[in-house]
Amino acid sequence: MASGIFAIHKDGELVELTSSTFESEDLLQTMIERYPQILAGDQVDPDNPRRWLVVLREAGIPDAADSGTRWSLDHLLVDQEGVPTLVEVKRSTDTRIRREVVGQRQVGRIIYSSICRTL
């Protein structure tokens, strides 16, 4: 038998699921907002998998307590221990992915600090 992922239909038929890309970043963001459990919490800690709660989606983040929005965050989640997780969604076909995500990682500490001050 193949090593894929399968679904069993109500009629008992076994169907192999195939991998496909998301049509848009918005579709993936909506799925994460509705079903945060699709994020692999067991990869963080197999003995105590993360379970996330979505706090914000598409949040504007200031760089200082009294400033306007400077950055945008796709999702702010917290896990069962209250640890925040910042999620930025990028499609692998997006040519900006490497440049923007690396740049966003550089400001991650600033964003985290700003979020904590504004919540």
C-alpha positions as CSV (number, residue, x, y, z in Angstrom):
1,M,0.0,0.0,0.0
2,A,1.2,3.6,-0.7
3,S,2.5,5.7,2.2
4,G,0.1,8.6,1.5
5,I,-2.9,10.0,3.5
6,F,-6.2,8.3,2.9
7,A,-9.9,9.1,3.7
8,I,-12.6,6.5,4.2
9,H,-15.9,7.7,2.6
10,K,-19.2,6.9,4.3
11,D,-19.7,4.2,1.7
12,G,-16.5,2.5,2.8
13,E,-14.5,3.5,-0.2
14,L,-10.8,4.2,0.5
15,V,-9.6,7.3,-1.3
16,E,-6.0,8.6,-1.4
17,L,-5.7,12.3,-0.8
18,T,-3.4,14.3,-3.1
19,S,-1.3,17.3,-2.2
20,S,-2.2,20.6,-3.8
21,T,-1.2,24.3,-3.2
22,F,-3.6,26.8,-1.8
23,E,-5.2,29.1,-4.4
24,S,-4.5,32.2,-2.2
25,E,-2.9,33.2,1.1
26,D,-6.3,34.3,2.3
27,L,-7.7,30.8,1.9
28,L,-4.8,29.4,4.1
29,Q,-5.2,32.2,6.6
30,T,-8.9,31.4,6.9
31,M,-8.2,27.8,7.5
32,I,-5.7,28.6,10.2
33,E,-8.2,31.0,11.8
34,R,-11.0,28.4,11.8
35,Y,-8.8,25.4,12.5
36,P,-5.6,26.4,14.3
37,Q,-5.0,22.7,15.1
38,I,-3.7,22.3,11.5
39,L,-0.5,23.8,12.8
40,A,1.8,21.0,13.8
41,G,1.8,21.5,17.6
42,D,3.4,18.1,18.2
43,Q,6.5,19.3,16.3
44,V,7.1,21.8,19.0
45,D,6.8,19.3,21.8
46,P,5.8,15.7,21.1
47,D,5.1,15.0,24.8
48,N,3.0,18.1,25.2
49,P,1.7,19.2,21.8
50,R,0.9,22.9,21.4
51,R,-2.8,23.7,21.2
52,W,-3.4,27.2,19.9
53,L,-6.1,29.8,20.3
54,V,-6.3,32.5,17.6
55,V,-6.2,36.0,19.3
56,L,-5.9,38.2,16.2
57,R,-5.9,37.9,12.4
58,E,-4.4,40.6,10.1
59,A,-3.3,42.8,13.0
60,G,-1.6,46.1,12.5
61,I,1.5,46.2,14.7
62,P,3.1,49.5,15.8
63,D,6.8,49.9,16.4
64,A,6.2,52.0,19.5
65,A,3.4,52.3,22.0
66,D,2.2,55.7,20.7
67,S,2.8,55.2,16.9
68,G,0.6,54.0,14.1
69,T,0.8,50.7,12.3
70,R,4.2,49.8,10.9
71,W,4.0,46.0,10.3
72,S,1.2,43.6,9.7
73,L,0.9,40.2,11.3
74,D,-1.3,37.4,9.7
75,H,-2.1,35.7,13.0
76,L,-1.3,36.1,16.7
77,L,-2.0,32.8,18.6
78,V,-1.4,31.7,22.1
79,D,-0.8,28.2,23.3
80,Q,-2.2,26.4,26.3
81,E,0.6,27.9,28.4
82,G,0.0,31.4,27.2
83,V,3.1,31.5,25.0
84,P,2.4,33.7,21.9
85,T,3.0,32.4,18.4
86,L,3.3,34.8,15.5
87,V,2.2,33.3,12.1
88,E,3.1,34.8,8.7
89,V,1.5,33.0,5.8
90,K,3.4,32.9,2.4
91,R,2.7,30.7,-0.5
92,S,5.7,28.8,-1.8
93,T,5.1,30.2,-5.3
94,D,5.4,33.8,-4.1
95,T,8.8,35.0,-5.3
96,R,8.9,37.5,-2.4
97,I,8.9,34.8,0.2
98,R,12.6,34.6,1.0
99,R,13.3,38.3,1.1
100,E,10.2,39.3,3.1
101,V,10.2,36.5,5.6
102,V,13.9,36.9,6.4
103,G,13.2,40.6,6.9
104,Q,10.2,39.9,9.0
105,R,12.2,37.6,11.2
106,Q,14.7,40.4,11.9
107,V,11.9,42.5,13.4
108,G,10.2,39.7,15.2
109,R,11.5,40.8,18.6
110,I,10.3,44.3,18.1
111,I,6.9,43.1,16.9
112,Y,6.5,40.8,19.9
113,S,7.5,43.6,22.2
114,S,4.9,46.0,20.5
115,I,2.2,43.4,20.7
116,C,2.8,42.9,24.4
117,R,2.6,46.6,25.0
118,T,-0.6,47.1,23.0
119,L,-2.7,44.1,24.3
